[in-house]
Amino acid sequence: MKKNNTLFAFTVLALLLSITSLSLADSLAEGATSNNETTIKLKPGHPQQYTVQKGDTLWDISGKFLEQPWYWPEIWQANKQIENPNLIYPGDHLTLIYIDGRPYITRDKYGKRTVHLSPKTRIAELDLAIPTIPLDIIAPYLTKNRIVNPHEYNQLPYIVGISDNHLSASTGNTIYVKGIPTGANDKNFGVYRSGTYYRSPKTNKVLGHELIYLGKGHLLKSGSPSSILIEKAKAEIFRKHRVIPIAKNTVVDANFLPKASLMKKSASIIGVLTVGIQPGVSMVGSMDVVVIDAGLKDGIEIGDVFNIYKKGNVEDDPIQKDAQIQLPDENSGNLMVFRPFNHLSYALVLDTKTSLRIGDVIKSPLMENE
């Protein structure tokens, strides 16, 4: 009898271990929960290994492994002993591993980090790393246009004349500018025209004034007025256009990490900037650059990801006469902030499930159930 009881106990123990192993396997396949209760959901059919290709973006790679790409910082195992450990390069070999039942991505082989340069070529190591999102789309909005406070624009130096009595200036012309302080150390300037005044959809308060970049030049002579030679013009420059000091060589960090925004309130898409879109168009699609009505003062940071909610329609009640019902907003895509200002931000729409438009609401993925 004792022998039978012992055999039964071993059988039960083996069955429990089998069930535990199956549960662990299911957990690893479907996702894992960290100590801070972040659930990491692996994408069905995800690769176990991936070699980074030229033209990849970090968002694309994260989407190969994760259902929610903004959780990349939660699974990335960077080597802290190397410089810029978060940068990923073409040729890097990425592998999915598990530590204490939690998935991580590690780099077990390094791609090319150096290039042979000609005497006329200068390139930084950061330029070789893959960007977080497509640089060819966001580049015009990283360093050119800018947003200032409403009262700031009227305080900026402005053009009072153009050499040879020209009505407009272009590359090679000299412009004469009033308002540059005598003795200022600034030598390089951008030229801007007035753009859109962005207003809060809730209060109608002006949140920012967009300035449209027209060209750049360098200071020839300080005075009243000062003389500036236009080195490069992308559009006609006229009297009254404004001038702002700029850096000679602007370094832009496009290798930030995507992450769910910590902002605890909703915001809205209030403008579309993508080149080629006609003024007045309200539709928004994937890879469009948009303006949202939240910025640095609201706690937004570069790399913040938001869900986009398409506004629900208002429908007539089919039973109750003269009654209407507001349908709920639907989670219909994602966007990522790449350039925040004080009260506004530029963001790139990454994924869309349906057509979107100006006025649609955005919320952090962390607010999904709120």
Helices and strands as residue ranges (DSSP letters): H 2-30, E 32-33, E 39-40, E 49-51, H 58-65, G 69-71, H 72-75, E 76-77, E 93-99, E 102-109, H 125-128, H 135-142, E 146-148, G 153-155, E 158-162, G 163-165, E 174-178, E 188-199, E 206-221, E 226-233, E 242-245, E 259-260, E 267-272, E 283-284, E 289-292, G 296-298, E 304-310, E 314-316, E 324-326, E 330-340, E 345-352, E 356-357, E 361-363, G 365-367
